């Protein structure tokens, strides 16, 4: 998705956009690790919520297939 967004940017802005992609990923990983180690119980609860939503979505899709 992010590469599609970049296609619509002017060349100069596209280069700036690509320049921020690696630092953004590193920052996102650092924030994730901070919260994982600072509040592990909250992170596990969030994962459970995401997994339950994914499970419900898959079941809904399978319901359309039958």
C-alpha positions in Angstrom: 0.0 0.0 0.0 2.7 2.5 0.9 4.4 2.0 -2.5 1.1 2.9 -4.3 0.9 6.1 -2.3 4.4 7.0 -3.3 3.5 6.6 -7.0 1.2 9.6 -6.8 3.8 11.8 -5.1 6.0 14.2 -7.1 9.5 12.9 -7.6 11.1 15.2 -4.9 8.5 14.3 -2.3 8.8 10.6 -3.2 12.5 10.6 -2.4 11.7 12.2 1.0 9.0 9.7 1.6 11.3 6.8 0.9 14.0 8.4 3.1 11.6 8.2 6.1 10.5 4.6 5.6 13.5 2.9 7.3 13.6 5.3 10.3 9.8 4.9 10.7 10.1 1.1 10.8 12.9 1.3 13.4 10.8 3.8 15.5 7.7 1.6 15.2 9.7 -1.4 16.4 11.2 0.5 19.3 7.8 1.7 20.5 6.4 -1.8 20.1 9.3 -3.3 22.1 9.0 -0.6 24.8 5.3 -1.4 25.3 5.9 -5.1 25.1 8.5 -5.1 27.9 6.9 -2.3 30.0 3.3 -3.7 29.9 3.4 -7.3 28.8 -0.1 -8.1 30.2 -1.7 -5.2 28.2 0.1 -6.4 25.0 -1.1 -9.9 25.4 -4.7 -8.7 25.9 -4.4 -6.6 22.7 -3.1 -9.7 20.8 -6.0 -11.7 22.1 -8.4 -9.1 20.8 -6.7 -9.0 17.4 -6.6 -12.8 17.1 -10.3 -13.1 18.1 -11.2 -10.5 15.4 -9.2 -12.4 12.9 -10.8 -15.7 13.9 -14.3 -14.1 13.6 -13.4 -12.7 10.1 -12.1 -16.1 8.9 -15.3 -17.8 10.1 -17.4 -15.1 8.3 -15.5 -15.7 5.1 -15.9 -19.4 5.4 -19.6 -18.9 5.9 -19.8 -17.3 2.5 -17.9 -20.1 0.8 -20.3 -22.9 1.9 
